[in-house]
Amino acid sequence: MRGSTLAESLLQHAAQIERLTRRIRVLEQGLGDVYSTISDEKHPLLKDESVLASGPSPPGFRTGPPMHHDSSTYPDDMINHFGTS
């Protein structure tokens, strides 16, 4: 029984990853289309990962493991903006 639950969970996660992957492609296409109206260059977030990994990261872009913070490390206005505390 546990194996079937695990298999169902894995299938659900795979389906969710596929949906998110498709959504990312659509958003990347939209970003590229809009950015092309103001610049002849590719948007920095749409460059190949190898370019991002070897060059400077865009502002606010972080590589490496995610950082974990307790709510005291965030400004109150940010917490209130998202409705969390």
PDB file of N, CA, C and O in Angstrom, chain B, residues numbered from 101:
ATOM      1  N   MET B 101       0.820  -1.193   0.000  1.00  0.00           N
ATOM      2  CA  MET B 101       0.000   0.000   0.000  1.00  0.00           C
ATOM      3  C   MET B 101       0.869   1.265   0.000  1.00  0.00           C
ATOM      4  O   MET B 101       0.595   2.210  -0.740  1.00  0.00           O
ATOM      5  N   ARG B 102       1.921   1.277   0.836  1.00  0.00           N
ATOM      6  CA  ARG B 102       2.795   2.446   0.897  1.00  0.00           C
ATOM      7  C   ARG B 102       3.477   2.687  -0.441  1.00  0.00           C
ATOM      8  O   ARG B 102       3.669   3.837  -0.836  1.00  0.00           O
ATOM      9  N   GLY B 103       3.845   1.622  -1.146  1.00  0.00           N
ATOM     10  CA  GLY B 103       4.496   1.762  -2.446  1.00  0.00           C
ATOM     11  C   GLY B 103       3.609   2.438  -3.466  1.00  0.00           C
ATOM     12  O   GLY B 103       4.077   3.246  -4.268  1.00  0.00           O
ATOM     13  N   SER B 104       2.323   2.109  -3.439  1.00  0.00           N
ATOM     14  CA  SER B 104       1.414   2.737  -4.403  1.00  0.00           C
ATOM     15  C   SER B 104       1.204   4.209  -4.070  1.00  0.00           C
ATOM     16  O   SER B 104       1.061   5.030  -4.976  1.00  0.00           O
ATOM     17  N   THR B 105       1.184   4.553  -2.789  1.00  0.00           N
ATOM     18  CA  THR B 105       1.051   5.956  -2.398  1.00  0.00           C
ATOM     19  C   THR B 105       2.287   6.737  -2.828  1.00  0.00           C
ATOM     20  O   THR B 105       2.177   7.860  -3.319  1.00  0.00           O
ATOM     21  N   LEU B 106       3.447   6.148  -2.646  1.00  0.00           N
ATOM     22  CA  LEU B 106       4.689   6.787  -3.063  1.00  0.00           C
ATOM     23  C   LEU B 106       4.714   6.949  -4.578  1.00  0.00           C
ATOM     24  O   LEU B 106       5.106   8.003  -5.079  1.00  0.00           O
ATOM     25  N   ALA B 107       4.304   5.927  -5.307  1.00  0.00           N
ATOM     26  CA  ALA B 107       4.281   5.999  -6.765  1.00  0.00           C
ATOM     27  C   ALA B 107       3.307   7.074  -7.236  1.00  0.00           C
ATOM     28  O   ALA B 107       3.611   7.823  -8.164  1.00  0.00           O
ATOM     29  N   GLU B 108       2.131   7.154  -6.597  1.00  0.00           N
ATOM     30  CA  GLU B 108       1.156   8.191  -6.959  1.00  0.00           C
ATOM     31  C   GLU B 108       1.728   9.574  -6.685  1.00  0.00           C
ATOM     32  O   GLU B 108       1.559  10.492  -7.488  1.00  0.00           O
ATOM     33  N   SER B 109       2.397   9.720  -5.563  1.00  0.00           N
ATOM     34  CA  SER B 109       3.003  11.000  -5.214  1.00  0.00           C
ATOM     35  C   SER B 109       4.076  11.392  -6.228  1.00  0.00           C
ATOM     36  O   SER B 109       4.152  12.549  -6.643  1.00  0.00           O
ATOM     37  N   LEU B 110       4.896  10.432  -6.621  1.00  0.00           N
ATOM     38  CA  LEU B 110       5.931  10.706  -7.618  1.00  0.00           C
ATOM     39  C   LEU B 110       5.326  11.107  -8.953  1.00  0.00           C
ATOM     40  O   LEU B 110       5.829  12.009  -9.622  1.00  0.00           O
ATOM     41  N   LEU B 111       4.244  10.435  -9.341  1.00  0.00           N
ATOM     42  CA  LEU B 111       3.564  10.797 -10.594  1.00  0.00           C
ATOM     43  C   LEU B 111       2.970  12.198 -10.514  1.00  0.00           C
ATOM     44  O   LEU B 111       3.038  12.961 -11.478  1.00  0.00           O
ATOM     45  N   GLN B 112       2.393  12.533  -9.376  1.00  0.00           N
ATOM     46  CA  GLN B 112       1.837  13.873  -9.199  1.00  0.00           C
ATOM     47  C   GLN B 112       2.932  14.932  -9.262  1.00  0.00           C
ATOM     48  O   GLN B 112       2.753  15.983  -9.876  1.00  0.00           O
ATOM     49  N   HIS B 113       4.067  14.649  -8.624  1.00  0.00           N
ATOM     50  CA  HIS B 113       5.180  15.596  -8.664  1.00  0.00           C
ATOM     51  C   HIS B 113       5.733  15.736 -10.077  1.00  0.00           C
ATOM     52  O   HIS B 113       6.058  16.841 -10.510  1.00  0.00           O
ATOM     53  N   ALA B 114       5.839  14.631 -10.791  1.00  0.00           N
ATOM     54  CA  ALA B 114       6.331  14.690 -12.171  1.00  0.00           C
ATOM     55  C   ALA B 114       5.386  15.512 -13.037  1.00  0.00           C
ATOM     56  O   ALA B 114       5.831  16.298 -13.873  1.00  0.00           O
ATOM     57  N   ALA B 115       4.082  15.333 -12.838  1.00  0.00           N
ATOM     58  CA  ALA B 115       3.097  16.099 -13.610  1.00  0.00           C
ATOM     59  C   ALA B 115       3.188  17.583 -13.258  1.00  0.00           C
ATOM     60  O   ALA B 115       3.093  18.437 -14.140  1.00  0.00           O
ATOM     61  N   GLN B 116       3.370  17.891 -11.982  1.00  0.00           N
ATOM     62  CA  GLN B 116       3.486  19.281 -11.571  1.00  0.00           C
ATOM     63  C   GLN B 116       4.756  19.907 -12.154  1.00  0.00           C
ATOM     64  O   GLN B 116       4.734  21.051 -12.607  1.00  0.00           O
ATOM     65  N   ILE B 117       5.848  19.167 -12.142  1.00  0.00           N
ATOM     66  CA  ILE B 117       7.094  19.672 -12.728  1.00  0.00           C
ATOM     67  C   ILE B 117       6.903  19.947 -14.218  1.00  0.00           C
ATOM     68  O   ILE B 117       7.377  20.962 -14.728  1.00  0.00           O
ATOM     69  N   GLU B 118       6.215  19.055 -14.910  1.00  0.00           N
ATOM     70  CA  GLU B 118       5.946  19.257 -16.340  1.00  0.00           C
ATOM     71  C   GLU B 118       5.109  20.510 -16.565  1.00  0.00           C
ATOM     72  O   GLU B 118       5.406  21.298 -17.463  1.00  0.00           O
ATOM     73  N   ARG B 119       4.061  20.703 -15.758  1.00  0.00           N
ATOM     74  CA  ARG B 119       3.224  21.914 -15.893  1.00  0.00           C
ATOM     75  C   ARG B 119       4.050  23.166 -15.640  1.00  0.00           C
ATOM     76  O   ARG B 119       3.941  24.142 -16.382  1.00  0.00           O
ATOM     77  N   LEU B 120       4.875  23.146 -14.598  1.00  0.00           N
ATOM     78  CA  LEU B 120       5.695  24.309 -14.282  1.00  0.00           C
ATOM     79  C   LEU B 120       6.737  24.565 -15.363  1.00  0.00           C
ATOM     80  O   LEU B 120       7.024  25.718 -15.688  1.00  0.00           O
ATOM     81  N   THR B 121       7.298  23.513 -15.915  1.00  0.00           N
ATOM     82  CA  THR B 121       8.268  23.657 -17.002  1.00  0.00           C
ATOM     83  C   THR B 121       7.623  24.318 -18.214  1.00  0.00           C
ATOM     84  O   THR B 121       8.201  25.221 -18.819  1.00  0.00           O
ATOM     85  N   ARG B 122       6.419  23.861 -18.565  1.00  0.00           N
ATOM     86  CA  ARG B 122       5.704  24.487 -19.689  1.00  0.00           C
ATOM     87  C   ARG B 122       5.404  25.957 -19.386  1.00  0.00           C
ATOM     88  O   ARG B 122       5.549  26.816 -20.255  1.00  0.00           O
ATOM     89  N   ARG B 123       4.990  26.237 -18.163  1.00  0.00           N
ATOM     90  CA  ARG B 123       4.669  27.612 -17.773  1.00  0.00           C
ATOM     91  C   ARG B 123       5.912  28.495 -17.852  1.00  0.00           C
ATOM     92  O   ARG B 123       5.839  29.632 -18.317  1.00  0.00           O
ATOM     93  N   ILE B 124       7.042  27.978 -17.404  1.00  0.00           N
ATOM     94  CA  ILE B 124       8.291  28.743 -17.479  1.00  0.00           C
ATOM     95  C   ILE B 124       8.624  29.061 -18.933  1.00  0.00           C
ATOM     96  O   ILE B 124       9.025  30.182 -19.243  1.00  0.00           O
ATOM     97  N   ARG B 125       8.464  28.094 -19.821  1.00  0.00           N
ATOM     98  CA  ARG B 125       8.747  28.328 -21.242  1.00  0.00           C
ATOM     99  C   ARG B 125       7.859  29.438 -21.800  1.00  0.00           C
ATOM    100  O   ARG B 125       8.327  30.293 -22.551  1.00  0.00           O
ATOM    101  N   VAL B 126       6.584  29.423 -21.434  1.00  0.00           N
ATOM    102  CA  VAL B 126       5.655  30.457 -21.900  1.00  0.00           C
ATOM    103  C   VAL B 126       6.073  31.822 -21.353  1.00  0.00           C
ATOM    104  O   VAL B 126       6.080  32.810 -22.087  1.00  0.00           O
ATOM    105  N   LEU B 127       6.419  31.878 -20.079  1.00  0.00           N
ATOM    106  CA  LEU B 127       6.840  33.143 -19.475  1.00  0.00           C
ATOM    107  C   LEU B 127       8.156  33.638 -20.072  1.00  0.00           C
ATOM    108  O   LEU B 127       8.324  34.836 -20.297  1.00  0.00           O
ATOM    109  N   GLU B 128       9.087  32.720 -20.330  1.00  0.00           N
ATOM    110  CA  GLU B 128      10.343  33.115 -20.962  1.00  0.00           C
ATOM    111  C   GLU B 128      10.097  33.674 -22.356  1.00  0.00           C
ATOM    112  O   GLU B 128      10.715  34.662 -22.750  1.00  0.00           O
ATOM    113  N   GLN B 129       9.202  33.050 -23.094  1.00  0.00           N
ATOM    114  CA  GLN B 129       8.878  33.542 -24.430  1.00  0.00           C
ATOM    115  C   GLN B 129       8.275  34.941 -24.342  1.00  0.00           C
ATOM    116  O   GLN B 129       8.637  35.826 -25.116  1.00  0.00           O
ATOM    117  N   GLY B 130       7.362  35.136 -23.404  1.00  0.00           N
ATOM    118  CA  GLY B 130       6.743  36.450 -23.225  1.00  0.00           C
ATOM    119  C   GLY B 130       7.759  37.496 -22.825  1.00  0.00           C
ATOM    120  O   GLY B 130       7.739  38.610 -23.349  1.00  0.00           O
ATOM    121  N   LEU B 131       8.653  37.156 -21.901  1.00  0.00           N
ATOM    122  CA  LEU B 131       9.690  38.094 -21.484  1.00  0.00           C
ATOM    123  C   LEU B 131      10.583  38.445 -22.666  1.00  0.00           C
ATOM    124  O   LEU B 131      10.926  39.609 -22.873  1.00  0.00           O
ATOM    125  N   GLY B 132      10.951  37.441 -23.431  1.00  0.00           N
ATOM    126  CA  GLY B 132      11.797  37.687 -24.604  1.00  0.00           C
ATOM    127  C   GLY B 132      11.103  38.571 -25.626  1.00  0.00           C
ATOM    128  O   GLY B 132      11.720  39.469 -26.199  1.00  0.00           O
ATOM    129  N   ASP B 133       9.817  38.319 -25.856  1.00  0.00           N
ATOM    130  CA  ASP B 133       9.065  39.129 -26.824  1.00  0.00           C
ATOM    131  C   ASP B 133       8.986  40.588 -26.388  1.00  0.00           C
ATOM    132  O   ASP B 133       9.218  41.494 -27.189  1.00  0.00           O
ATOM    133  N   VAL B 134       8.661  40.814 -25.121  1.00  0.00           N
ATOM    134  CA  VAL B 134       8.534  42.187 -24.623  1.00  0.00           C
ATOM    135  C   VAL B 134       9.895  42.873 -24.594  1.00  0.00           C
ATOM    136  O   VAL B 134      10.014  44.029 -25.001  1.00  0.00           O
ATOM    137  N   TYR B 135      10.914  42.178 -24.120  1.00  0.00           N
ATOM    138  CA  TYR B 135      12.242  42.773 -24.012  1.00  0.00           C
ATOM    139  C   TYR B 135      12.800  43.121 -25.391  1.00  0.00           C
ATOM    140  O   TYR B 135      13.539  44.095 -25.536  1.00  0.00           O
ATOM    141  N   SER B 136      12.451  42.334 -26.391  1.00  0.00           N
ATOM    142  CA  SER B 136      12.958  42.608 -27.738  1.00  0.00           C
ATOM    143  C   SER B 136      12.417  43.919 -28.303  1.00  0.00           C
ATOM    144  O   SER B 136      12.971  44.444 -29.269  1.00  0.00           O
ATOM    145  N   THR B 137      11.349  44.452 -27.720  1.00  0.00           N
ATOM    146  CA  THR B 137      10.821  45.735 -28.192  1.00  0.00           C
ATOM    147  C   THR B 137      11.641  46.908 -27.684  1.00  0.00           C
ATOM    148  O   THR B 137      11.521  48.017 -28.205  1.00  0.00           O
ATOM    149  N   ILE B 138      12.487  46.677 -26.656  1.00  0.00           N
ATOM    150  CA  ILE B 138      13.288  47.774 -26.110  1.00  0.00           C
ATOM    151  C   ILE B 138      14.784  47.559 -26.256  1.00  0.00           C
ATOM    152  O   ILE B 138      15.567  48.474 -26.001  1.00  0.00           O
ATOM    153  N   SER B 139      15.194  46.362 -26.662  1.00  0.00           N
ATOM    154  CA  SER B 139      16.623  46.074 -26.763  1.00  0.00           C
ATOM    155  C   SER B 139      16.870  45.043 -27.853  1.00  0.00           C
ATOM    156  O   SER B 139      16.040  44.170 -28.108  1.00  0.00           O
ATOM    157  N   ASP B 140      18.025  45.161 -28.488  1.00  0.00           N
ATOM    158  CA  ASP B 140      18.434  44.166 -29.480  1.00  0.00           C
ATOM    159  C   ASP B 140      19.133  42.984 -28.823  1.00  0.00           C
ATOM    160  O   ASP B 140      19.384  41.970 -29.475  1.00  0.00           O
ATOM    161  N   GLU B 141      19.451  43.108 -27.534  1.00  0.00           N
ATOM    162  CA  GLU B 141      20.127  42.037 -26.820  1.00  0.00           C
ATOM    163  C   GLU B 141      19.114  41.159 -26.106  1.00  0.00           C
ATOM    164  O   GLU B 141      17.970  41.551 -25.875  1.00  0.00           O
ATOM    165  N   LYS B 142      19.565  39.968 -25.765  1.00  0.00           N
ATOM    166  CA  LYS B 142      18.741  39.028 -25.031  1.00  0.00           C
ATOM    167  C   LYS B 142      18.639  39.476 -23.571  1.00  0.00           C
ATOM    168  O   LYS B 142      19.619  39.955 -22.999  1.00  0.00           O
ATOM    169  N   HIS B 143      17.472  39.323 -22.976  1.00  0.00           N
ATOM    170  CA  HIS B 143      17.302  39.668 -21.560  1.00  0.00           C
ATOM    171  C   HIS B 143      18.287  38.836 -20.733  1.00  0.00           C
ATOM    172  O   HIS B 143      18.473  37.653 -21.020  1.00  0.00           O
ATOM    173  N   PRO B 144      18.919  39.426 -19.717  1.00  0.00           N
ATOM    174  CA  PRO B 144      19.906  38.689 -18.923  1.00  0.00           C
ATOM    175  C   PRO B 144      19.375  37.391 -18.322  1.00  0.00           C
ATOM    176  O   PRO B 144      20.129  36.427 -18.185  1.00  0.00           O
ATOM    177  N   LEU B 145      18.112  37.346 -17.966  1.00  0.00           N
ATOM    178  CA  LEU B 145      17.562  36.125 -17.379  1.00  0.00           C
ATOM    179  C   LEU B 145      17.310  35.042 -18.416  1.00  0.00           C
ATOM    180  O   LEU B 145      17.048  33.894 -18.056  1.00  0.00           O
ATOM    181  N   LEU B 146      17.385  35.384 -19.685  1.00  0.00           N
ATOM    182  CA  LEU B 146      17.137  34.408 -20.744  1.00  0.00           C
ATOM    183  C   LEU B 146      18.410  33.883 -21.376  1.00  0.00           C
ATOM    184  O   LEU B 146      18.358  33.054 -22.284  1.00  0.00           O
ATOM    185  N   LYS B 147      19.546  34.355 -20.906  1.00  0.00           N
ATOM    186  CA  LYS B 147      20.818  33.854 -21.419  1.00  0.00           C
ATOM    187  C   LYS B 147      21.019  32.430 -20.952  1.00  0.00           C
ATOM    188  O   LYS B 147      20.426  32.001 -19.962  1.00  0.00           O
ATOM    189  N   ASP B 148      21.849  31.703 -21.662  1.00  0.00           N
ATOM    190  CA  ASP B 148      22.149  30.321 -21.283  1.00  0.00           C
ATOM    191  C   ASP B 148      22.652  30.260 -19.851  1.00  0.00           C
ATOM    192  O   ASP B 148      23.318  31.183 -19.382  1.00  0.00           O
ATOM    193  N   GLU B 149      22.335  29.175 -19.157  1.00  0.00           N
ATOM    194  CA  GLU B 149      22.790  29.009 -17.779  1.00  0.00           C
ATOM    195  C   GLU B 149      24.306  29.057 -17.678  1.00  0.00           C
ATOM    196  O   GLU B 149      24.852  29.512 -16.674  1.00  0.00           O
ATOM    197  N   SER B 150      24.986  28.586 -18.719  1.00  0.00           N
ATOM    198  CA  SER B 150      26.444  28.604 -18.671  1.00  0.00           C
ATOM    199  C   SER B 150      26.962  30.035 -18.641  1.00  0.00           C
ATOM    200  O   SER B 150      27.984  30.311 -18.014  1.00  0.00           O
ATOM    201  N   VAL B 151      26.275  30.936 -19.305  1.00  0.00           N
ATOM    202  CA  VAL B 151      26.670  32.338 -19.293  1.00  0.00           C
ATOM    203  C   VAL B 151      26.417  32.923 -17.912  1.00  0.00           C
ATOM    204  O   VAL B 151      27.261  33.640 -17.376  1.00  0.00           O
ATOM    205  N   LEU B 152      25.257  32.619 -17.333  1.00  0.00           N
ATOM    206  CA  LEU B 152      24.954  33.128 -16.001  1.00  0.00           C
ATOM    207  C   LEU B 152      25.919  32.582 -14.960  1.00  0.00           C
ATOM    208  O   LEU B 152      26.337  33.305 -14.055  1.00  0.00           O
ATOM    209  N   ALA B 153      26.270  31.316 -15.087  1.00  0.00           N
ATOM    210  CA  ALA B 153      27.144  30.697 -14.095  1.00  0.00           C
ATOM    211  C   ALA B 153      28.549  31.278 -14.152  1.00  0.00           C
ATOM    212  O   ALA B 153      29.221  31.354 -13.124  1.00  0.00           O
ATOM    213  N   SER B 154      29.006  31.688 -15.325  1.00  0.00           N
ATOM    214  CA  SER B 154      30.377  32.168 -15.444  1.00  0.00           C
ATOM    215  C   SER B 154      30.494  33.677 -15.325  1.00  0.00           C
ATOM    216  O   SER B 154      31.586  34.196 -15.094  1.00  0.00           O
ATOM    217  N   GLY B 155      29.392  34.384 -15.477  1.00  0.00           N
ATOM    218  CA  GLY B 155      29.429  35.835 -15.412  1.00  0.00           C
ATOM    219  C   GLY B 155      28.743  36.349 -14.171  1.00  0.00           C
ATOM    220  O   GLY B 155      28.305  35.577 -13.318  1.00  0.00           O
ATOM    221  N   PRO B 156      28.653  37.670 -14.078  1.00  0.00           N
ATOM    222  CA  PRO B 156      27.987  38.248 -12.920  1.00  0.00           C
ATOM    223  C   PRO B 156      26.493  37.927 -12.940  1.00  0.00           C
ATOM    224  O   PRO B 156      25.884  37.839 -14.006  1.00  0.00           O
ATOM    225  N   SER B 157      25.927  37.758 -11.784  1.00  0.00           N
ATOM    226  CA  SER B 157      24.505  37.463 -11.676  1.00  0.00           C
ATOM    227  C   SER B 157      23.697  38.748 -11.754  1.00  0.00           C
ATOM    228  O   SER B 157      24.153  39.804 -11.316  1.00  0.00           O
ATOM    229  N   PRO B 158      22.490  38.657 -12.315  1.00  0.00           N
ATOM    230  CA  PRO B 158      21.622  39.829 -12.323  1.00  0.00           C
ATOM    231  C   PRO B 158      21.311  40.253 -10.889  1.00  0.00           C
ATOM    232  O   PRO B 158      21.376  39.426  -9.979  1.00  0.00           O
ATOM    233  N   PRO B 159      20.975  41.529 -10.670  1.00  0.00           N
ATOM    234  CA  PRO B 159      20.653  41.975  -9.313  1.00  0.00           C
ATOM    235  C   PRO B 159      19.538  41.120  -8.719  1.00  0.00           C
ATOM    236  O   PRO B 159      18.539  40.840  -9.382  1.00  0.00           O
ATOM    237  N   GLY B 160      19.713  40.716  -7.485  1.00  0.00           N
ATOM    238  CA  GLY B 160      18.709  39.920  -6.805  1.00  0.00           C
ATOM    239  C   GLY B 160      18.754  38.444  -7.141  1.00  0.00           C
ATOM    240  O   GLY B 160      18.025  37.653  -6.543  1.00  0.00           O
ATOM    241  N   PHE B 161      19.601  38.056  -8.094  1.00  0.00           N
ATOM    242  CA  PHE B 161      19.696  36.656  -8.497  1.00  0.00           C
ATOM    243  C   PHE B 161      20.695  35.975  -7.590  1.00  0.00           C
ATOM    244  O   PHE B 161      21.818  36.453  -7.429  1.00  0.00           O
ATOM    245  N   ARG B 162      20.298  34.863  -6.994  1.00  0.00           N
ATOM    246  CA  ARG B 162      21.161  34.184  -6.051  1.00  0.00           C
ATOM    247  C   ARG B 162      21.386  32.756  -6.508  1.00  0.00           C
ATOM    248  O   ARG B 162      20.443  32.060  -6.885  1.00  0.00           O
ATOM    249  N   THR B 163      22.628  32.324  -6.475  1.00  0.00           N
ATOM    250  CA  THR B 163      22.934  30.933  -6.765  1.00  0.00           C
ATOM    251  C   THR B 163      23.329  30.253  -5.481  1.00  0.00           C
ATOM    252  O   THR B 163      23.679  30.919  -4.506  1.00  0.00           O
ATOM    253  N   GLY B 164      23.278  28.957  -5.463  1.00  0.00           N
ATOM    254  CA  GLY B 164      23.655  28.215  -4.273  1.00  0.00           C
ATOM    255  C   GLY B 164      22.433  27.766  -3.506  1.00  0.00           C
ATOM    256  O   GLY B 164      21.302  27.980  -3.943  1.00  0.00           O
ATOM    257  N   PRO B 165      22.657  27.143  -2.361  1.00  0.00           N
ATOM    258  CA  PRO B 165      21.537  26.616  -1.593  1.00  0.00           C
ATOM    259  C   PRO B 165      20.659  27.736  -1.061  1.00  0.00           C
ATOM    260  O   PRO B 165      21.150  28.831  -0.786  1.00  0.00           O
ATOM    261  N   PRO B 166      19.360  27.473  -0.912  1.00  0.00           N
ATOM    262  CA  PRO B 166      18.473  28.513  -0.405  1.00  0.00           C
ATOM    263  C   PRO B 166      18.832  28.885   1.024  1.00  0.00           C
ATOM    264  O   PRO B 166      19.279  28.047   1.808  1.00  0.00           O
ATOM    265  N   MET B 167      18.632  30.140   1.344  1.00  0.00           N
ATOM    266  CA  MET B 167      18.886  30.600   2.690  1.00  0.00           C
ATOM    267  C   MET B 167      17.593  30.472   3.490  1.00  0.00           C
ATOM    268  O   MET B 167      16.512  30.751   2.974  1.00  0.00           O
ATOM    269  N   HIS B 168      17.701  30.060   4.725  1.00  0.00           N
ATOM    270  CA  HIS B 168      16.536  29.943   5.597  1.00  0.00           C
ATOM    271  C   HIS B 168      16.621  31.030   6.655  1.00  0.00           C
ATOM    272  O   HIS B 168      17.647  31.200   7.314  1.00  0.00           O
ATOM    273  N   HIS B 169      15.536  31.753   6.803  1.00  0.00           N
ATOM    274  CA  HIS B 169      15.487  32.848   7.763  1.00  0.00           C
ATOM    275  C   HIS B 169      14.263  32.679   8.644  1.00  0.00           C
ATOM    276  O   HIS B 169      13.240  32.138   8.225  1.00  0.00           O
ATOM    277  N   ASP B 170      14.391  33.150   9.867  1.00  0.00           N
ATOM    278  CA  ASP B 170      13.178  33.250  10.652  1.00  0.00           C
ATOM    279  C   ASP B 170      12.556  34.605  10.337  1.00  0.00           C
ATOM    280  O   ASP B 170      13.204  35.457   9.728  1.00  0.00           O
ATOM    281  N   SER B 171      11.329  34.806  10.736  1.00  0.00           N
ATOM    282  CA  SER B 171      10.616  36.019  10.334  1.00  0.00           C
ATOM    283  C   SER B 171      11.263  37.280  10.886  1.00  0.00           C
ATOM    284  O   SER B 171      10.988  38.367  10.378  1.00  0.00           O
ATOM    285  N   SER B 172      12.115  37.181  11.910  1.00  0.00           N
ATOM    286  CA  SER B 172      12.744  38.368  12.478  1.00  0.00           C
ATOM    287  C   SER B 172      13.785  38.974  11.543  1.00  0.00           C
ATOM    288  O   SER B 172      14.208  40.108  11.764  1.00  0.00           O
ATOM    289  N   THR B 173      14.217  38.241  10.490  1.00  0.00           N
ATOM    290  CA  THR B 173      15.228  38.773   9.584  1.00  0.00           C
ATOM    291  C   THR B 173      14.615  39.583   8.451  1.00  0.00           C
ATOM    292  O   THR B 173      15.344  40.187   7.665  1.00  0.00           O
ATOM    293  N   TYR B 174      13.287  39.607   8.353  1.00  0.00           N
ATOM    294  CA  TYR B 174      12.620  40.347   7.294  1.00  0.00           C
ATOM    295  C   TYR B 174      12.001  41.618   7.860  1.00  0.00           C
ATOM    296  O   TYR B 174      11.474  41.611   8.973  1.00  0.00           O
ATOM    297  N   PRO B 175      12.061  42.704   7.102  1.00  0.00           N
ATOM    298  CA  PRO B 175      11.411  43.935   7.564  1.00  0.00           C
ATOM    299  C   PRO B 175       9.910  43.708   7.726  1.00  0.00           C
ATOM    300  O   PRO B 175       9.300  42.942   6.981  1.00  0.00           O
ATOM    301  N   ASP B 176       9.323  44.390   8.717  1.00  0.00           N
ATOM    302  CA  ASP B 176       7.892  44.238   8.989  1.00  0.00           C
ATOM    303  C   ASP B 176       7.038  44.549   7.769  1.00  0.00           C
ATOM    304  O   ASP B 176       6.036  43.875   7.528  1.00  0.00           O
ATOM    305  N   ASP B 177       7.423  45.572   6.988  1.00  0.00           N
ATOM    306  CA  ASP B 177       6.601  45.922   5.833  1.00  0.00           C
ATOM    307  C   ASP B 177       6.591  44.805   4.789  1.00  0.00           C
ATOM    308  O   ASP B 177       5.593  44.627   4.091  1.00  0.00           O
ATOM    309  N   MET B 178       7.689  44.050   4.672  1.00  0.00           N
ATOM    310  CA  MET B 178       7.719  42.934   3.728  1.00  0.00           C
ATOM    311  C   MET B 178       6.793  41.817   4.215  1.00  0.00           C
ATOM    312  O   MET B 178       6.037  41.237   3.436  1.00  0.00           O
ATOM    313  N   ILE B 179       6.865  41.528   5.505  1.00  0.00           N
ATOM    314  CA  ILE B 179       6.014  40.484   6.068  1.00  0.00           C
ATOM    315  C   ILE B 179       4.553  40.867   5.896  1.00  0.00           C
ATOM    316  O   ILE B 179       3.738  40.030   5.509  1.00  0.00           O
ATOM    317  N   ASN B 180       4.213  42.107   6.174  1.00  0.00           N
ATOM    318  CA  ASN B 180       2.826  42.557   6.048  1.00  0.00           C
ATOM    319  C   ASN B 180       2.359  42.535   4.599  1.00  0.00           C
ATOM    320  O   ASN B 180       1.195  42.244   4.325  1.00  0.00           O
ATOM    321  N   HIS B 181       3.261  42.840   3.671  1.00  0.00           N
ATOM    322  CA  HIS B 181       2.906  42.838   2.251  1.00  0.00           C
ATOM    323  C   HIS B 181       2.448  41.459   1.805  1.00  0.00           C
ATOM    324  O   HIS B 181       1.518  41.344   1.007  1.00  0.00           O
ATOM    325  N   PHE B 182       3.081  40.427   2.303  1.00  0.00           N
ATOM    326  CA  PHE B 182       2.730  39.074   1.922  1.00  0.00           C
ATOM    327  C   PHE B 182       1.666  38.467   2.826  1.00  0.00           C
ATOM    328  O   PHE B 182       1.205  37.353   2.576  1.00  0.00           O
ATOM    329  N   GLY B 183       1.272  39.181   3.868  1.00  0.00           N
ATOM    330  CA  GLY B 183       0.222  38.691   4.756  1.00  0.00           C
ATOM    331  C   GLY B 183       0.665  37.552   5.641  1.00  0.00           C
ATOM    332  O   GLY B 183      -0.147  36.719   6.044  1.00  0.00           O
ATOM    333  N   THR B 184       1.968  37.510   5.952  1.00  0.00           N
ATOM    334  CA  THR B 184       2.463  36.448   6.818  1.00  0.00           C
ATOM    335  C   THR B 184       3.097  37.073   8.040  1.00  0.00           C
ATOM    336  O   THR B 184       3.459  38.250   8.034  1.00  0.00           O
ATOM    337  N   SER B 185       3.229  36.290   9.074  1.00  0.00           N
ATOM    338  CA  SER B 185       3.935  36.789  10.270  1.00  0.00           C
ATOM    339  C   SER B 185       4.564  35.645  10.999  1.00  0.00           C
ATOM    340  O   SER B 185       5.204  35.847  12.031  1.00  0.00           O
TER     341      SER B 185
END
